[in-house]
Amino acid sequence: MQNSALLKQAGFRKGKSCSDQIATLRIITEQSMEWQSNLYLNFINFEKGFDSVDREVIWKLLEYYGVPQIFTNLIQQLYDNGTCQVIHNGKLSEAFGVNTGVRQGCWVIITNDIPNCGGLDYASDSGKGEDRDILDRREELRRPGFRAWMIYV
């Protein structure tokens, strides 16, 4: 199960490209011209949406929507003490800390859409040792009303 927004995203996903979406847009535009119908296009640059997300807001949103703290803690661990390096003129820079933003394509950006997610049908039986306490609680994950966001972790 995947979020429909993630299924529609072509750029910045392994094995995907924007070519199909560009071709579709061209076909829609050509048909609109042929049928002499109005066509309204809206292009949004989500770069800043990924780069400037305040992570504290994300944690509060997850809490607000009832996401169990154990999962929020796991997500926080993915982002805590993050560093980046830049290659410029063939040279790798020193590592520098990153305290805001989320990885492009990361499901965490959809925290404002959590209420629209479906229910969780199952929890994985595989995982690393440190995830065992979560896997042992899979019955809790199956309870009615639990949101599907965990599937994307």
C-alpha positions, 0 to 999 in steps of 0.5 A: 500500500502506498500513498497516492501522492507518492505513486504519482511522483515521478521525479526523485524516485528510483526507476522513475522519470518525469518524461511520462508526466511531461508527455501526458501534459503535452497531450492534454495541452494539445487536446485542449487546443484541438477542442478549443477548451480552456486549460489552466495549469499550475506549477508548484516548486516544492523545493522549499517545502522539503528544504525548510520543514521545521522538524519540531513541527513534524513531531508535534503533528505526529503527536497531534494525530495520535501516532504512537511515540515509539514511531515518532522516536524512530523517525526522529532517529533517522533525522537526528545528527544528520550531515551533508557533504558537497562535491565542488570542482571534484573536491568533497567538502567537510561534513556540515550539520543539517537541522531542517528539511526532510529528504525529497520523496520522504513520506514525512512531508505528508504529515498534514495529510495523515487523516486521509490515509487508510488503515494499517492492515499488517506490520512487517515481521522482519526488522533489525534487532533494535526494531524488535520492540515495535514488531512485538507490538504488531497487535497494537498496530492492527487496532482499528483507526490506526493510520497507514503512515507506518507502511512508508517507514 
